[in-house]
Amino acid sequence: MNNKERKNLENYYQQLMKVENWENIPIEKALNLLGVLIDISLDLKRPEGLQKALNLSKELEKRKGISSEQKALLYYFVSNAWSNLKCVKEKNSSENWNWRAKEIGNSLLYLRRCIKEEGFKKLPSIRKAQIYTNLGNTFSEIGRSVESIEYFDKALKIFPNFPMALGNKGEALLSLAGILYDPCHREVLLRHAYENLDKALSYSQKYQIRDSAKIEFEKTLKKIEEFPFQCGNQNINLNNFSLGDSIEEISYRKWALEHRLFLNPLNDIGSYSLAARDVLTTPSIIVREGEGPYYHGFYNQMKQEFVSARYLYYEGINSYEPHFSDREVLLYNTLDYPVYSFSAEKIKIAFRMVYSILDKLSYFLNDYLRLNINERRVSFKSFWYEKQDRQKGLRKEFVNRPNWPLRGLFWLSKDLFESTPGFKEYLEPEAQELHKVRNCLEHRYLKLHSEEWPRLQKNGFFIDHLAFSMSRFDFEAKALKLLKLVRSALIYLSLAIHVEECLRNRNLKSSTIVSMQLDVWKDEWKI
C-alpha cells in the first residue's frame, strides 16, 4: 500500500468512525458500510474501528425488518471483525499457540450462526464459498484439520476452482501430513496438497486473490517440491482396491467413504477405495518399565465401539422392512405418528455409543498425560482446566503446548454442552440439543416420530409432555453429525499421541529404550 492509498483509506476510515446515528441508514447500505469498516480497520490495524463495528452489529441485529439473508451476511461480517481483531492484537508468533483466544471462538460461533440461518441459502455462490473457506481456515487454525478439509470441499462444491479454498485446503493437507506417523500416507496427502496449491495459483489471476495469499501458496508449493519423497506412490491408483466380497459390504463401505467415516486420513481427500479400511491406530508409545501396551488396548476398544456404532447406524437408516424381532410385539398407536422399530433402536444405540467415547477420551488423556485428576471428576469438557474450573484457566500442562491436534481436541470439547456450572457455553449451535438427546436416551424418554409429525406439532396436536420428541429424520441427521465429530476426535487423539511421543523422544536420547513388537489381531479372531 503506497502513501496515497493509505491516506485515502485513512480519510474514509475517519468518515465512517464519525457516523454516530446508523439508525436512519437503510439496512442494506448499513451492512455494506459495516463490511467496509471491518476491512479498512484491518488494513490500518485499528482495533477501535473493529470494536465499533462489533457494537454496530448488535444494533443492526435488533433492527425491525432485517431479513434472514441480511442476518446471515451480518453474522459473516461479525465473524470477520473478530478474526481481524485477533490479527491486529497479535504481537508475536508465540501467540499462535494461545489455546484460549476468545476472538477465534467468537469468529467460529458467528460463522456457524451464519450457515444455520435460512437466508444463507440465498446468498451469492461466491459469498457462500467465502464463508465455508473462512470456516475451513478457522478449523485449521485451532487444530481441527480433518473438519477444515471438509469445509474447503463444501466451498469448492459451490464455487469450483475458488483459489482461496483450493490454496487453503492445500495448506491444511500439508499441516495434516506433517503430523501423520505413517510416511506413505503423509506422501499421498502431500501430493494432493500440491495439486490444490498448484490449481489455486493457476486461477489466482482470474479471481484476483491477494498478493500475500499468492506468495504464501507459492512458498508452500516450493516446500512440497523439496520434500524427499520415498514411498514411490505417485503413480498408485487409489481406487484400485477391493471394497468387499458381497454387494452388502460394498454398499456399506461406499456409504462410509462418501460420508468420510473411516478412521483413515486418506478418506479426507476423497472416496477412494484405498481409504475404505480403518487403519489409523495408536503410534509407537514409550512407557515406563514394567508397563504393558495399555494405551493401545484402550484405543482398540474405542475404535471398535466407533466402527460398531457406524455400522449400526448404517443398518438403522437402511432398513426398509420390519425386523422379525418386531413381530407380535404389542404396542399401542398413540396417534402422534410414533416410530417403534428395531432399526430406530439401532440408531439410538449408535448415538449413545459414540457420545460415550468422548468421555473415554478424557479418561485416556488423563492417564497418558499424567494429569492425576480423580477419575470420578474426569470430563471431556472440564479436564483441560485447573481443578476442572474454567475460571481458573488452562492447566499449566496445556498453556502454549505445541501440540496442534491436542489443541484440536480442546477446541472440539467446546462444541459440547454440559449442565455443570461454568461449562454451559458452547460454540456449536446444536450442542445443547445433542446433550438433551443423550440425556433423554440414557435417563428419560426420547420419542421419535415419522414425517407426518412436524405438521401435527405445528398445529399443537398430540404433544407428549413426558417425552422429548423429534422426527426420525432430524434424529438421524444429529446421529450422523455426532459420528463425524467422534471420528475426528479419535483421529486427533492418535495424531496428538504421535506429536507427544516425538516431543518425549527428544528428552530421552540418553535413555535406553527397548522396543516391543505387537502382533495384529486377525479378522478371523473377531468372533
C-alpha positions, 0 to 999 in steps of 0.5 A: 500500500503506497502513501496515497492509498493509505491516506485515502483509506485513512480519510474514509476510515475517519468518515465512517468512525464519525457516523454516530446515528446508523439508525436512519441508514437503510439496512442494506447500505448499513451492512455494506458500510459495516463490511467496509469498516471491518476491512479498512480497520484491518488494513490500518490495524485499528482495533477501535474501528473493529470494536465499533463495528462489533457494537454496530452489529448488535444494533443492526441485529435488533433492527425491525425488518432485517431479513434472514439473508441480511442476518446471515451476511451480518453474522459473516461480517461479525465473524470477520471483525473478530478474526481481524481483531485477533490479527491486529492484537497479535504481537508475536508468533508465540501467540499462535499457540494461545489455546484460549483466544476468545476472538477465534471462538467468537469468529467460529460461533458467528460463522456457524450462526451464519450457515444455520440461518435460512437466508444463507441459502440465498446468498451469492455462490461466491459469498457462500464459498467465502464463508465455508473457506473462512470456516475451513481456515478457522478449523485449521487454525485451532487444530481441527484439520480433518473438519477444515478439509471438509469445509474447503470441499463444501466451498469448492462444491459451490464455487469450483476452482475458488483459489482461496479454498483450493490454496487453503485446503492445500495448506491444511493437507500439508499441516495434516501430513506433517503430523501423520506417523505413517510416511506413505500416507503423509506422501499421498496427502502431500501430493494432493496438497500440491495439486490444490496449491498448484490449481489455486495459483493457476486461477489466482489471476482470474479471481484476483486473490491477494498478493500475500495469499499468492506468495504464501501458496507459492512458498508452500508449493516450493516446500512440497517440491523439496520434500524427499519423497520415498514411498514411490506412490505417485503413480498408485491408483487409489481406487484400485482396491477391493471394497468387499466380497458381497454387494452388502459390504460394498454398499456399506463401505461406499456409504462410509467413504462418501460420508468420510467415516473411516478412521483413515486420513486418506478418506479426507481427500476423497472416496477412494477405495484405498481409504475404505479400511480403518487403519489409523491406530495408536503410534509407537508409545514409550512407557515406563518399565514394567508397563504393558501396551495399555494405551493401545488396548484402550484405543482398540476398544474405542475404535471398535465401539466407533466402527460398531456404532457406524455400522449400526447406524448404517443398518438403522437408516437402511432398513426398509422392512420390519425386523422379525424381532418386531413381530407380535410385539404389542404396542399401542398407536398413540396417534402422534405418528410414533416410530417403534422399530428395531432399526430406530433402536439401532440408531439410538444405540449408535448415538449413545455409543459414540457420545460415550467415547468422548468421555473415554477420551478424557479418561485416556488423556488423563492417564497418558498425560499424567494429569492425576485428576480423580477419575470420578471428576474426569470430563471431556469438557472440564479436564483441560482446566485447573481443578476442572474450573474454567475460571481458573484457566488452562492447566499449566500442562496445556498453556502454549503446548505445541501440540496442534491436534491436542489443541484440536481436541480442546477446541472440539470439547467446546462444541459440547454442552454440559449442565455443570456450572461454568461449562454451559457455553458452547460454540456449536449451535446444536450442542445443547440439543445433542446433550438433551438427546443423550440425556433423554436416551440414557435417563428419560424418554426420547420419542421419535416420530415419522414425517407426518409429525412436524405438521401435527406439532405445528398445529399443537396436536398430540404433544407428549409432555413426558417425552422429548420428541423429534422426527426420525429424520432430524434424529438421524441427521444429529446421529450422523453429525455426532459420528463425524465429530467422534471420528475426528476426535479419535483421529486427533487423539492418535495424531496428538499421541504421535506429536507427544511421543516425538516431543518425549523422544527428544528428552530421552536420547540418553535413555535406553529404550527397548522396543516391543513388537505387537502382533495384529489381531486377525479378522478371523479372531473377531468372533 
